[in-house]
C-alpha cells in the first residue's frame, strides 16, 4: 500500500513514543529514554571514501552516516578507464560529469568550426539534443566533422539532454552509506529525478563540415581547468581530475578537434575566490576558450563576472546551487551537475525513512550550503515535520588552508540542547570538524 509522506511522519511519531517503553515498532530492544542518539547525514561534499581521513584518529565517527549525491550507475568499463589514468582512485564523484563537460565542449567547438567561445556556446545545448545519437568521443567527433547534428549521450547524460538554461533536464541520485570508514557500494540505491520534457527543443546553428586536413591557420582549442586541487573541496579533486584527463586522452586519440589536438591548461580554484580569480585571469590571458569549473557553486558565482567579461565559457561539472539556473551569464555558463532543487527531495526522503523527529540542518555559509539547506527544510516541512522540530545552523568555512580550523563548539552545544535525533551536515572537508565537535560535546552518534 502506498502511504503519503505526511502519513508516514505521523505514524513514525507514534512509533517513537512507543519506543520509550516497548520494542513494538520493529526493534529488538527498547530505547533508553535518557540517551538521545543522533544519526548523521551528509551530501555530495562529504559522502566520499576520502572523507573519514579528515577526522584523522576519529575516523570511526562516520560509521553509519548516510547521504545523497548526484550519481548515475557507472559502467565498470568507465571506472576501469578512469583507473587507467589514476590507479589510486577510490571515489568517482563528479568524474562522469567532468568527463562529459570536456567532451561536450570539444564537440561544440567541432560543430562550430571555431575556437571562438561565443560560437561554441551556441552549440553546447544542441550537442545534447535532437541529432543523431552517439555515445563516445570518436563516433561523435566523426559525425561532427562530417557536419552532422548530434545528440550526445554518455555516462552522466543518459536519459535526456540539456535545458535551454544549459543544465541537465534529468538526473540520477545515489543514497550512500558508510560502513566503518568506507562507503558500502552494496547498499547504494539510485533514484531518478527531473523531467525529459524540460529538455531544449531549440535548433542550434547549422554545423560546419570540416575541410580535408582541417582549417588552415586554425588555432588549437585550449580548455582550462578550474578544479579544487587545494582547499576544503580538495577531497573531490582526484575523480574530477581523472574524468578530465580521460576525456582529453580519448578525444586526442580520436584526432582532436578542428584538425588539431585539444590542449588542457591546468588550474586550481583553491575552493577560494581569491585563488580562483587569479587562475581565471591567467587562463584568459593564455587564450582558453572554455574553463571547466569551478568546483564549488559559490566560487563559480564569484568568478563568473570575470569569465563573462572576458567572453569565455564557464562549464562546471559540480555546481549544484539552484539559483545558478537564473544567473546573469550572457549564455556563457553551463553545468553537467543537476541543481539542488532535485537533491533536496532525495535527502529529505532518506532522513524521513529513518523516522527522524527532531532534525538539525548544518550548512556551510555560502550559496551551495544555504541553498540546499533551504530546499531540504522546505521538503521536510511539506512532509509534515513541524517548524519547531527543525533547527538551521550555519558556519563560516575557513578562508583558506592557512586559516584556523573550523570551531563548531557552540553549534554542537545547541544541537545537544535541542535534543536532535538527526543532523544533516552540508559541507566539504571542513565539515568533519562539525562531527568532531558533536562528539566532544557528548552527543551520542548512532552507528
C-alpha positions as CSV (number, residue, x, y, z in Angstrom):
1,X,0.0,0.0,0.0
2,X,1.3,3.5,-0.8
3,X,1.4,5.8,2.1
4,X,1.9,9.6,1.8
5,X,5.0,11.2,3.4
6,X,2.7,13.1,5.8
7,X,1.0,9.9,7.0
8,X,4.4,8.2,7.3
9,X,5.7,11.0,9.5
10,X,2.6,10.8,11.7
11,X,3.0,7.0,12.1
12,X,6.7,7.3,12.8
13,X,5.9,9.9,15.5
14,X,3.6,7.4,17.2
15,X,6.2,4.8,16.9
16,X,8.9,7.0,18.5
17,X,6.6,7.5,21.6
18,X,6.0,3.7,22.0
19,X,9.7,3.0,21.8
20,X,10.3,4.7,25.2
21,X,8.6,1.8,26.8
22,X,8.4,-1.1,24.4
23,X,10.0,-2.6,21.4
24,X,6.7,-2.8,19.5
25,X,7.9,-0.9,16.4
26,X,10.3,-3.4,14.9
27,X,13.3,-3.2,17.2
28,X,14.5,-5.9,19.4
29,X,15.4,-3.7,22.4
30,X,13.7,-0.7,23.9
31,X,15.5,2.7,23.6
32,X,16.8,4.3,26.7
33,X,14.8,7.4,27.4
34,X,17.8,9.1,28.9
35,X,20.2,8.6,26.0
36,X,19.5,10.6,22.8
37,X,21.3,9.2,19.8
38,X,21.8,11.2,16.7
39,X,22.0,9.8,13.1
40,X,24.4,11.7,10.8
41,X,23.6,12.5,7.2
42,X,25.7,14.1,4.5
43,X,25.7,15.4,0.9
44,X,27.9,15.2,-2.1
45,X,30.6,17.4,-0.5
46,X,31.3,14.8,2.3
47,X,29.9,11.5,1.1
48,X,33.3,10.3,-0.2
49,X,35.7,7.5,0.8
50,X,38.3,10.1,1.3
51,X,36.2,12.0,3.9
52,X,36.9,9.9,7.0
53,X,40.6,10.9,6.7
54,X,39.6,14.4,7.5
55,X,38.7,13.2,11.0
56,X,42.2,11.6,11.4
57,X,42.3,9.4,14.5
58,X,38.5,9.7,15.0
59,X,37.5,8.5,11.5
60,X,35.3,5.8,13.0
61,X,32.7,8.6,13.9
62,X,31.4,8.4,10.3
63,X,30.3,4.8,10.7
64,X,26.6,4.6,9.8
65,X,26.5,8.1,8.2
66,X,24.1,8.3,5.2
67,X,23.7,10.8,2.5
68,X,23.0,11.5,-1.2
69,X,25.0,12.7,-4.1
70,X,24.3,13.3,-7.8
71,X,25.5,10.0,-9.3
72,X,24.4,7.7,-12.1
73,X,25.3,4.0,-12.0
74,X,28.8,4.0,-13.6
75,X,29.7,1.2,-16.0
76,X,32.6,-0.9,-14.9
77,X,34.3,-0.2,-18.2
78,X,34.2,3.6,-17.4
79,X,35.6,3.0,-13.9
80,X,38.4,0.9,-15.3
81,X,39.3,3.6,-17.8
82,X,39.4,6.2,-15.0
83,X,41.7,4.0,-13.0
84,X,43.9,3.7,-16.1
85,X,44.8,7.4,-15.7
86,X,44.7,7.3,-11.9
87,X,45.4,3.9,-10.4
88,X,44.9,5.3,-6.9
89,X,41.4,6.4,-7.5
90,X,38.9,5.5,-4.7
91,X,36.0,7.8,-5.4
92,X,34.1,8.6,-8.6
93,X,32.1,11.7,-7.5
94,X,31.7,14.1,-10.5
95,X,34.2,12.1,-12.6
96,X,31.5,11.3,-15.2
97,X,30.2,14.9,-15.1
98,X,33.7,16.3,-15.6
99,X,34.3,13.8,-18.5
100,X,31.1,14.9,-20.1
101,X,31.7,18.6,-19.6
102,X,35.0,18.3,-21.5
103,X,33.6,16.1,-24.3
104,X,30.6,18.3,-24.8
105,X,32.8,21.4,-25.0
106,X,35.0,19.8,-27.7
107,X,32.1,18.6,-29.7
108,X,30.5,22.0,-29.6
109,X,33.8,23.6,-30.9
110,X,33.9,21.0,-33.7
111,X,30.4,21.7,-34.8
112,X,31.0,25.5,-34.6
113,X,34.2,25.0,-36.7
114,X,35.8,27.5,-34.4
115,X,37.6,28.1,-31.1
116,X,35.6,31.3,-30.5
117,X,33.8,30.9,-27.2
118,X,30.6,32.7,-28.4
119,X,30.3,30.3,-31.4
120,X,31.0,27.3,-29.1
121,X,28.4,28.4,-26.6
122,X,25.7,28.5,-29.2
123,X,26.3,24.8,-29.9
124,X,26.6,23.3,-26.4
125,X,22.9,22.8,-25.6
126,X,22.3,21.4,-29.1
127,X,25.1,18.9,-28.7
128,X,22.9,17.1,-26.2
129,X,19.5,17.3,-28.1
130,X,17.8,16.4,-31.3
131,X,20.5,15.0,-33.6
132,X,22.0,11.6,-34.5
133,X,22.7,9.8,-31.2
134,X,26.3,8.9,-30.4
135,X,27.9,7.7,-27.1
136,X,31.7,8.1,-27.3
137,X,34.2,10.9,-28.4
138,X,35.4,9.0,-31.5
139,X,32.0,8.4,-33.1
140,X,30.6,11.8,-32.1
141,X,33.6,13.6,-33.5
142,X,33.4,11.7,-36.7
143,X,29.8,12.8,-37.1
144,X,30.6,16.4,-36.2
145,X,33.5,16.6,-38.7
146,X,31.0,15.5,-41.4
147,X,28.7,18.4,-40.5
148,X,26.1,16.1,-38.9
149,X,24.0,17.3,-36.0
150,X,24.5,15.0,-33.0
151,X,22.8,14.0,-29.7
152,X,25.5,13.1,-27.2
153,X,24.7,10.5,-24.6
154,X,27.2,9.2,-22.1
155,X,28.0,8.3,-18.5
156,X,26.3,11.2,-16.7
157,X,23.9,12.2,-19.5
158,X,21.8,9.1,-20.1
159,X,18.1,10.0,-20.3
160,X,17.7,13.4,-21.8
161,X,19.7,16.5,-22.9
162,X,20.2,20.0,-21.5
163,X,17.5,22.5,-20.8
164,X,17.5,25.9,-22.5
165,X,19.5,27.2,-19.5
166,X,22.3,24.8,-20.2
167,X,21.9,22.2,-17.4
168,X,20.7,18.6,-17.2
169,X,16.9,18.2,-17.6
170,X,17.1,14.9,-15.7
171,X,19.4,13.5,-13.0
172,X,20.2,10.4,-11.0
173,X,20.9,10.5,-7.3
174,X,22.6,7.8,-5.2
175,X,21.9,7.1,-1.5
176,X,25.2,6.2,0.1
177,X,26.1,4.5,3.4
178,X,29.3,4.5,5.4
179,X,30.0,1.0,6.8
180,X,33.0,1.5,9.0
181,X,35.2,4.0,7.2
182,X,34.2,3.1,3.7
183,X,31.1,3.6,1.6
184,X,29.3,0.2,1.2
185,X,28.6,0.0,-2.6
186,X,26.3,-2.9,-1.9
187,X,23.9,-0.6,-0.1
188,X,23.9,2.1,-2.7
189,X,20.4,2.9,-4.1
190,X,19.7,5.0,-7.2
191,X,16.7,7.2,-7.9
192,X,15.9,9.3,-10.9
193,X,14.7,12.9,-10.9
194,X,13.7,15.7,-13.3
195,X,11.7,15.6,-16.5
196,X,12.7,14.7,-20.1
197,X,10.0,17.2,-21.3
198,X,12.2,20.1,-20.0
199,X,15.0,19.3,-22.4
200,X,15.6,22.1,-25.0
201,X,13.9,21.8,-28.4
202,X,15.7,24.9,-29.9
203,X,17.6,24.4,-33.2
204,X,21.3,25.2,-32.9
205,X,23.3,26.9,-35.7
206,X,24.0,24.6,-38.7
207,X,27.1,22.5,-38.1
208,X,30.2,23.3,-40.2
209,X,31.7,20.5,-42.1
210,X,35.5,20.2,-41.5
211,X,37.6,20.6,-44.6
212,X,40.1,17.8,-45.5
213,X,43.2,18.4,-43.5
214,X,41.4,20.9,-41.2
215,X,41.1,24.7,-41.5
216,X,44.3,26.4,-42.5
217,X,45.6,28.6,-39.7
218,X,43.1,27.2,-37.2
219,X,44.3,27.6,-33.6
220,X,44.2,24.6,-31.2
221,X,41.3,24.5,-28.9
222,X,42.5,25.3,-25.3
223,X,40.4,24.2,-22.4
224,X,41.3,25.4,-18.9
225,X,40.8,23.6,-15.6
226,X,39.4,25.4,-12.6
227,X,39.1,22.5,-10.3
228,X,39.7,22.2,-6.5
229,X,43.3,20.9,-6.3
230,X,43.5,22.6,-2.9
231,X,41.1,23.9,-0.2
232,X,38.1,22.5,1.5
233,X,36.8,20.6,-1.6
234,X,40.2,19.1,-2.5
235,X,39.0,15.7,-1.4
236,X,36.8,15.7,-4.5
237,X,39.6,16.6,-6.9
238,X,41.0,13.2,-7.8
239,X,37.9,11.8,-9.5
240,X,37.2,15.2,-11.3
241,X,40.8,15.3,-12.5
242,X,40.6,11.7,-13.7
243,X,37.5,12.5,-15.6
244,X,39.1,15.5,-17.4
245,X,42.3,13.5,-18.1
246,X,40.4,10.6,-19.6
247,X,38.3,12.8,-21.8
248,X,41.3,14.6,-23.2
249,X,43.1,11.3,-23.8
250,X,40.2,9.8,-25.7
251,X,39.4,13.0,-27.6
252,X,43.0,13.3,-28.9
253,X,43.3,9.6,-29.6
254,X,40.3,10.2,-31.9
255,X,42.0,13.1,-33.8
256,X,41.3,16.0,-31.5
257,X,39.1,18.9,-32.7
258,X,39.4,21.2,-35.7
259,X,42.2,19.1,-37.1
260,X,44.5,19.6,-34.0
261,X,45.0,18.1,-30.6
262,X,43.0,19.7,-27.8
263,X,45.2,21.4,-25.2
264,X,44.5,21.3,-21.5
265,X,45.7,24.1,-19.3
266,X,45.6,23.0,-15.7
267,X,44.5,25.4,-12.9
268,X,43.4,25.4,-9.3
269,X,40.3,27.1,-7.8
270,X,41.6,26.5,-4.3
271,X,38.0,26.4,-3.0
272,X,38.8,30.1,-2.6
273,X,37.5,33.1,-4.5
274,X,40.9,34.8,-4.4
275,X,42.8,31.8,-5.8
276,X,40.1,31.1,-8.4
277,X,40.2,34.7,-9.7
278,X,44.0,34.6,-10.2
279,X,43.6,31.3,-12.1
280,X,40.9,32.7,-14.3
281,X,42.9,35.8,-15.1
282,X,45.9,33.7,-16.1
283,X,43.8,31.4,-18.3
284,X,42.1,34.3,-20.0
285,X,45.5,35.8,-20.8
286,X,46.7,32.4,-22.2
287,X,43.8,32.1,-24.6
288,X,41.5,29.5,-23.2
289,X,38.1,29.1,-24.9
290,X,36.3,27.1,-22.1
291,X,37.0,26.9,-18.4
292,X,36.0,23.6,-16.7
293,X,34.9,24.5,-13.2
294,X,34.8,25.8,-10.6
295,X,34.3,23.0,-8.1
296,X,32.1,24.9,-5.6
297,X,29.0,26.8,-6.6
298,X,30.0,29.8,-4.5
299,X,33.3,30.1,-6.3
300,X,31.7,29.9,-9.7
301,X,29.3,32.7,-8.7
302,X,32.2,34.9,-7.7
303,X,34.3,34.3,-10.8
304,X,31.6,34.2,-13.4
305,X,31.5,38.0,-13.9
306,X,35.2,37.9,-14.7
307,X,34.7,35.0,-17.2
308,X,31.8,36.6,-18.9
309,X,33.6,40.0,-19.2
310,X,36.4,38.2,-20.9
311,X,33.9,36.5,-23.3
312,X,34.9,32.9,-22.2
313,X,32.8,29.9,-21.2
314,X,32.5,28.6,-17.7
315,X,31.3,25.0,-17.6
316,X,31.1,23.3,-14.2
317,X,30.8,19.6,-13.6
318,X,29.9,20.0,-9.9
319,X,27.9,23.2,-9.3
320,X,24.5,22.4,-7.8
321,X,23.3,25.7,-6.4
322,X,19.7,26.0,-7.8
323,X,19.9,29.8,-8.1
324,X,22.7,29.5,-10.7
325,X,20.0,28.4,-13.2
326,X,18.9,32.1,-13.5
327,X,22.3,33.7,-13.1
328,X,23.2,36.5,-15.5
329,X,25.7,34.8,-17.8
330,X,25.1,36.1,-21.3
331,X,24.7,32.5,-22.4
332,X,28.2,31.5,-21.3
333,X,27.6,29.4,-18.2
334,X,26.8,25.7,-18.3
335,X,26.9,22.7,-16.0
336,X,26.6,18.9,-16.1
337,X,25.6,18.7,-12.4
338,X,21.9,18.9,-11.6
339,X,20.5,21.7,-9.4
340,X,19.9,21.1,-5.7
341,X,16.2,21.6,-6.1
342,X,16.2,17.9,-7.1
343,X,18.7,16.7,-4.5
344,X,16.8,18.3,-1.7
345,X,13.9,15.9,-2.2
346,X,16.1,12.9,-2.2
347,X,17.8,14.0,1.0
348,X,14.5,14.6,2.8
349,X,13.3,11.1,1.8
350,X,16.5,9.5,3.2
351,X,16.0,11.3,6.6
352,X,12.3,10.6,6.8
353,X,12.8,6.9,6.1
354,X,14.7,6.6,9.4
355,X,11.8,8.1,11.3
356,X,13.7,11.2,12.5
357,X,11.6,13.7,14.5
358,X,13.9,16.5,15.6
359,X,16.2,17.5,12.8
360,X,19.1,19.9,12.6
361,X,20.5,21.0,9.3
362,X,24.0,22.4,9.5
363,X,25.4,24.1,6.4
364,X,28.5,26.0,5.3
365,X,27.6,29.7,4.8
366,X,27.7,30.0,1.1
367,X,25.3,29.7,-1.8
368,X,25.6,25.9,-2.0
369,X,25.2,25.3,1.7
370,X,22.4,27.7,2.4
371,X,20.6,27.0,-0.8
372,X,20.5,23.2,-0.2
373,X,19.7,23.8,3.4
374,X,16.6,25.8,2.5
375,X,15.5,23.2,-0.1
376,X,15.7,20.3,2.4
377,X,13.9,22.3,5.1
378,X,11.1,23.0,2.6
379,X,10.8,19.4,1.7
380,X,10.7,18.2,5.3
381,X,8.0,20.8,6.2
382,X,5.9,19.6,3.2
383,X,6.2,16.1,4.6
384,X,4.8,17.2,7.9
385,X,7.8,17.9,10.1
386,X,6.7,20.9,12.3
387,X,8.9,24.1,12.2
388,X,9.6,23.8,15.9
389,X,11.2,20.4,15.3
390,X,13.7,21.8,12.7
391,X,16.8,23.8,13.5
392,X,19.0,25.5,11.0
393,X,22.7,26.3,11.7
394,X,25.4,27.7,9.5
395,X,29.1,28.2,9.9
396,X,31.7,30.3,8.1
397,X,34.2,28.0,6.3
398,X,37.9,28.7,6.7
399,X,39.0,31.4,4.3
400,X,42.0,29.3,3.1
401,X,44.3,26.5,4.0
402,X,46.3,28.8,6.4
403,X,43.2,29.8,8.4
404,X,42.5,28.1,11.8
405,X,40.3,25.0,11.6
406,X,36.5,25.5,12.0
407,X,35.4,25.7,15.6
408,X,31.8,24.4,15.9
409,X,31.8,24.1,19.7
410,X,28.9,26.4,20.3
411,X,26.9,24.9,17.5
412,X,27.4,21.4,18.9
413,X,26.1,22.6,22.3
414,X,23.0,24.0,20.6
415,X,22.3,20.7,18.9
416,X,22.7,18.7,22.1
417,X,20.3,21.1,24.0
418,X,17.8,20.9,21.1
419,X,17.7,17.1,21.6
420,X,18.1,16.3,17.9
421,X,17.9,12.7,16.6
422,X,19.2,13.6,13.1
423,X,21.9,16.0,11.9
424,X,22.3,16.7,8.3
425,X,25.8,18.3,7.5
426,X,26.1,20.2,4.2
427,X,29.7,21.0,3.6
428,X,33.1,19.9,2.3
429,X,36.2,18.6,4.0
430,X,36.0,21.2,6.7
431,X,32.6,19.8,7.9
432,X,34.5,17.0,9.6
433,X,35.0,19.5,12.4
434,X,31.2,19.6,13.0
435,X,31.2,15.8,13.6
436,X,34.3,16.1,15.9
437,X,32.6,18.9,17.9
438,X,29.4,16.9,18.3
439,X,31.3,14.0,19.8
440,X,33.3,16.4,22.1
441,X,30.0,17.9,23.3
442,X,28.8,14.5,24.4
443,X,26.3,14.0,21.6
444,X,25.8,10.2,21.2
445,X,26.3,9.4,17.5
446,X,24.3,6.4,16.3
447,X,26.4,3.9,14.3
